[in-house]
Amino acid sequence: MEFSLWLPLAGAGAMISLTPGAGAINTMSNAISSGFRRAIWGILGQQLALIVHITIVAAGVGLLVASSPLAFHVIRYAGAAYLVYLGIRKLLAKLPTVSARTADGLSVAGDPFRGTEGGPSRASGSLPRTGSGLLEAHDLPETRSALSEASGGFPGANGGLSGPSGRSVGVVDRSLDAAETTARTGDSARAMFLRGLWVNLLNPKAIVFFLAFMPQFIRADKPLLGQYTVLAATVVAIDVAVMWFVFAAAAKQMRHLGASERGQMTLNRVFGSLFIVVGILLAVL
């Protein structure tokens, strides 16, 4: 593809990606609930849907969908229903709670930064004594022995406490950190990827749009495969950049609003309502 043709393609792709829609709402919702970095999984799902749309149009199937009222409306209403479903699910979502977890005899419940009796407390930078009171950091050698006897473990080779399985407290502590992160982030990468895929895939208007959009940048007298590849790569790259560094980054600045229970409920209501509104618009427009 010639640069003089690619440049307007890149500009048009940027304008399309910057237009708020279901994909942008889904990206912002993921960034707020799961974090800026993990929002990439939903974005990648959306890109796979874009590639499918481009492939459908390139193969000529898109023309069949656009010319068949039945096929168009089936996909259209399925997409609208899915967006409404996501909205209702968001509105009814229960706030995440951290349940008690036990690992190698050490348990953490409730506050992830406060250990239970007999377990390490990271908030204060100290470890609880087996009796009463707290030991400061310079008292760690004595604390290791006390905790070792209480847990049936022995001092580890790296200076930490090892439990019955031979794992050190530091390792267990990091394991609990990972579990805590999973509990707080909620949706798995796979769930976000699939949701992003279906949000974009079940939108027949995207197929109709590509039917009108793509011929402007394809030259029939030149090899088609290379042109479609460049077009798809450009659209996907731009959409990833816009979704992640514009919409997800904007949502990142709002994430502090969900620090409280009330704030989290408000965000759920806002994004749940947006999903429902976009679903209704997809069905009626």
C-alpha positions as CSV (number, residue, x, y, z in Angstrom):
1,M,0.0,0.0,0.0
2,E,1.3,3.4,-1.0
3,F,2.1,5.9,1.8
4,S,-0.2,8.5,0.2
5,L,-3.0,6.0,0.6
6,W,-1.9,4.7,4.0
7,L,-1.8,8.1,5.6
8,P,-5.5,8.9,5.2
9,L,-6.2,5.3,6.3
10,A,-4.4,5.9,9.5
11,G,-6.2,9.2,10.1
12,A,-9.6,7.6,9.4
13,G,-8.8,4.7,11.7
14,A,-7.8,7.1,14.5
15,M,-11.1,9.0,14.2
16,I,-13.1,5.8,14.2
17,S,-11.3,4.5,17.3
18,L,-11.8,7.8,19.1
19,T,-15.5,7.6,18.6
20,P,-17.0,6.4,21.9
21,G,-18.9,3.1,21.6
22,A,-19.4,-0.3,23.2
23,G,-15.7,-1.1,22.9
24,A,-14.7,2.1,24.6
25,I,-17.2,1.5,27.4
26,N,-16.0,-2.1,27.9
27,T,-12.4,-0.9,28.0
28,M,-13.0,1.7,30.6
29,S,-15.1,-0.7,32.7
30,N,-12.2,-3.2,32.6
31,A,-9.6,-0.6,33.5
32,I,-11.6,0.5,36.5
33,S,-12.5,-2.9,37.8
34,S,-9.3,-4.8,36.9
35,G,-6.6,-2.2,36.4
36,F,-5.0,-0.4,33.5
37,R,-2.5,-3.2,32.6
38,R,-5.1,-6.0,32.7
39,A,-7.5,-4.1,30.6
40,I,-5.3,-5.1,27.6
41,W,-7.0,-8.5,27.6
42,G,-10.4,-7.0,26.8
43,I,-8.8,-4.8,24.1
44,L,-7.1,-7.8,22.5
45,G,-10.5,-9.6,22.4
46,Q,-12.0,-6.6,20.6
47,Q,-9.1,-6.6,18.1
48,L,-9.8,-10.3,17.2
49,A,-13.4,-9.3,16.4
50,L,-12.1,-6.5,14.2
51,I,-9.9,-9.0,12.3
52,V,-12.9,-11.3,11.9
53,H,-15.0,-8.4,10.5
54,I,-12.3,-7.4,8.0
55,T,-11.9,-11.1,7.0
56,I,-15.6,-11.4,6.5
57,V,-15.7,-8.3,4.3
58,A,-12.6,-9.3,2.3
59,A,-14.1,-12.8,1.7
60,G,-17.3,-11.3,0.4
61,V,-19.4,-12.7,3.2
62,G,-20.0,-9.2,4.5
63,L,-21.9,-8.3,1.4
64,L,-24.2,-11.3,2.1
65,V,-24.8,-10.1,5.6
66,A,-25.5,-6.6,4.5
67,S,-27.9,-7.7,1.8
68,S,-29.8,-10.2,4.0
69,P,-32.2,-8.4,6.4
70,L,-32.7,-11.6,8.4
71,A,-29.0,-12.2,9.0
72,F,-28.4,-8.6,9.7
73,H,-31.2,-8.3,12.3
74,V,-30.3,-11.6,14.0
75,I,-26.7,-10.5,14.6
76,R,-27.9,-7.0,15.4
77,Y,-30.4,-8.0,18.1
78,A,-28.0,-10.7,19.5
79,G,-25.4,-7.9,19.9
80,A,-27.9,-5.6,21.5
81,A,-29.1,-8.3,23.9
82,Y,-25.6,-9.1,24.9
83,L,-24.8,-5.4,25.7
84,V,-28.0,-5.1,27.8
85,Y,-27.0,-8.4,29.6
86,L,-23.6,-6.9,30.4
87,G,-25.3,-3.8,31.7
88,I,-27.7,-5.6,34.0
89,R,-24.9,-7.9,35.2
90,K,-22.9,-4.7,36.1
91,L,-25.9,-3.2,37.9
92,L,-26.5,-6.3,39.9
93,A,-22.8,-7.1,40.6
94,K,-21.9,-7.7,44.2
95,L,-18.9,-5.9,45.6
96,P,-15.8,-8.1,45.9
97,T,-15.0,-9.4,49.3
98,V,-11.8,-11.0,50.5
99,S,-12.4,-14.4,52.2
100,A,-10.2,-16.0,54.7
101,R,-7.4,-18.0,53.1
102,T,-4.9,-20.4,54.6
103,A,-1.5,-21.3,53.2
104,D,1.0,-23.6,54.9
105,G,-0.5,-22.9,58.3
106,L,-0.5,-19.1,57.8
107,S,-3.8,-17.4,57.2
108,V,-4.9,-13.9,56.2
109,A,-8.5,-12.7,56.4
110,G,-10.2,-9.4,55.7
111,D,-7.5,-6.7,55.5
112,P,-4.8,-8.0,53.1
113,F,-2.2,-5.9,54.9
114,R,-2.9,-7.1,58.4
115,G,-1.9,-10.6,59.6
116,T,-4.0,-12.7,61.8
117,E,-2.8,-13.9,65.2
118,G,0.4,-15.9,64.7
119,G,0.8,-14.6,61.1
120,P,3.0,-11.8,59.7
121,S,1.7,-8.2,59.8
122,R,3.0,-6.2,56.8
123,A,1.1,-3.0,57.6
124,S,3.1,-2.2,60.7
125,G,6.3,-3.7,59.3
126,S,6.5,-6.0,62.3
127,L,5.6,-9.6,63.3
128,P,3.2,-10.5,66.2
129,R,4.8,-12.1,69.3
130,T,3.3,-15.5,70.2
131,G,2.3,-13.9,73.5
132,S,1.3,-10.2,73.5
133,G,2.8,-7.1,71.9
134,L,4.7,-6.6,68.7
135,L,8.3,-7.1,67.8
136,E,10.2,-4.6,65.8
137,A,12.2,-5.5,62.7
138,H,15.5,-5.9,64.7
139,D,13.8,-8.6,66.8
140,L,13.2,-10.9,63.8
141,P,15.7,-13.6,64.8
142,E,13.7,-14.3,68.0
143,T,10.4,-14.1,66.2
144,R,11.5,-16.7,63.6
145,S,12.1,-19.2,66.3
146,A,8.8,-18.5,68.0
147,L,6.9,-18.8,64.7
148,S,8.8,-21.9,63.7
149,E,7.7,-23.7,66.8
150,A,4.1,-22.5,66.4
151,S,3.9,-23.6,62.8
152,G,5.9,-26.8,63.0
153,G,8.5,-25.4,60.6
154,F,12.1,-24.5,60.8
155,P,14.4,-21.5,59.9
156,G,14.9,-21.4,56.1
157,A,18.2,-21.2,54.5
158,N,17.6,-17.7,53.2
159,G,17.0,-16.3,56.7
160,G,13.2,-16.6,56.5
161,L,10.9,-19.0,58.2
162,S,10.1,-22.3,56.5
163,G,6.8,-24.1,57.1
164,P,6.1,-27.8,57.1
165,S,6.2,-27.9,53.4
166,G,9.6,-26.2,53.3
167,R,8.2,-23.0,51.9
168,S,9.5,-19.8,53.5
169,V,7.2,-17.2,55.1
170,G,8.3,-14.8,52.4
171,V,7.2,-17.2,49.7
172,V,3.9,-17.8,51.4
173,D,3.4,-14.1,51.9
174,R,4.0,-13.4,48.2
175,S,1.5,-16.2,47.4
176,L,-1.1,-14.5,49.5
177,D,-0.3,-11.2,47.7
178,A,-1.0,-12.9,44.4
179,A,-4.2,-14.4,45.7
180,E,-5.3,-11.0,47.1
181,T,-4.7,-9.4,43.7
182,T,-6.8,-12.0,41.9
183,A,-9.6,-11.6,44.5
184,R,-9.6,-7.9,44.0
185,T,-9.3,-7.8,40.2
186,G,-12.3,-10.1,39.8
187,D,-12.5,-11.1,36.1
188,S,-9.9,-13.3,34.7
189,A,-7.9,-12.5,31.5
190,R,-9.9,-15.1,29.6
191,A,-13.2,-13.6,30.7
192,M,-12.2,-10.1,29.7
193,F,-10.8,-11.4,26.4
194,L,-14.1,-13.2,25.5
195,R,-16.2,-10.3,26.6
196,G,-14.2,-7.9,24.4
197,L,-14.6,-10.4,21.5
198,W,-18.3,-10.7,21.7
199,V,-18.9,-6.9,22.3
200,N,-17.3,-6.1,19.0
201,L,-18.2,-9.3,17.1
202,L,-22.0,-9.0,17.6
203,N,-22.2,-5.7,15.9
204,P,-23.3,-6.1,12.3
205,K,-23.1,-2.3,11.7
206,A,-19.3,-2.8,11.9
207,I,-19.5,-5.1,9.0
208,V,-21.6,-2.7,7.0
209,F,-19.2,0.1,7.9
210,F,-16.1,-1.9,6.7
211,L,-18.0,-2.6,3.5
212,A,-18.2,1.1,2.9
213,F,-14.8,1.9,4.4
214,M,-12.4,-0.6,3.1
215,P,-12.9,-0.2,-0.7
216,Q,-11.7,3.4,-0.4
217,F,-8.2,2.1,0.5
218,I,-8.0,-1.1,-1.7
219,R,-6.7,-1.0,-5.3
220,A,-8.2,-3.9,-7.4
221,D,-5.3,-3.7,-9.8
222,K,-2.8,-4.7,-7.1
223,P,-2.3,-7.8,-5.0
224,L,-5.2,-7.9,-2.5
225,L,-3.7,-10.0,0.3
226,G,-1.0,-7.5,1.0
227,Q,-3.4,-4.6,1.0
228,Y,-5.8,-6.2,3.3
229,T,-3.0,-7.2,5.7
230,V,-1.7,-3.7,5.9
231,L,-5.2,-2.3,6.4
232,A,-6.0,-4.8,9.2
233,A,-2.6,-4.3,10.9
234,T,-3.1,-0.5,10.8
235,V,-6.7,-0.5,12.1
236,V,-5.8,-3.0,14.9
237,A,-2.6,-1.1,15.9
238,I,-4.4,2.2,16.1
239,D,-7.4,0.8,17.9
240,V,-5.1,-0.9,20.5
241,A,-3.3,2.4,21.1
242,V,-6.5,4.5,21.4
243,M,-8.3,2.0,23.6
244,W,-5.4,1.5,26.0
245,F,-3.7,4.9,26.1
246,V,-6.9,7.0,25.8
247,F,-9.9,5.2,27.2
248,A,-8.1,2.9,29.6
249,A,-5.8,5.6,30.7
250,A,-8.7,8.0,31.3
251,A,-10.5,5.3,33.4
252,K,-7.2,4.8,35.3
253,Q,-7.6,8.4,36.6
254,M,-11.1,7.5,37.8
255,R,-10.1,4.3,39.6
256,H,-9.8,6.0,43.0
257,L,-13.5,6.6,42.9
258,G,-14.0,2.9,43.4
259,A,-11.9,2.7,46.5
260,S,-15.0,3.0,48.7
261,E,-18.0,0.7,48.6
262,R,-20.3,3.7,47.7
263,G,-17.9,4.7,44.9
264,Q,-17.8,1.2,43.5
265,M,-21.6,1.0,43.5
266,T,-21.7,4.3,41.6
267,L,-19.3,3.2,39.0
268,N,-21.2,-0.1,38.5
269,R,-24.4,1.9,38.0
270,V,-22.8,4.3,35.5
271,F,-21.1,1.7,33.3
272,G,-24.1,-0.7,33.6
273,S,-26.4,2.0,32.4
274,L,-24.0,2.9,29.6
275,F,-24.0,-0.7,28.4
276,I,-27.8,-0.8,28.4
277,V,-28.1,2.5,26.6
278,V,-25.6,1.4,23.8
279,G,-27.5,-1.9,23.5
280,I,-30.8,-0.2,23.1
281,L,-29.3,2.3,20.5
282,L,-27.8,-0.7,18.6
283,A,-31.3,-2.3,18.4
284,V,-33.3,0.8,17.4
285,L,-31.0,2.8,15.2
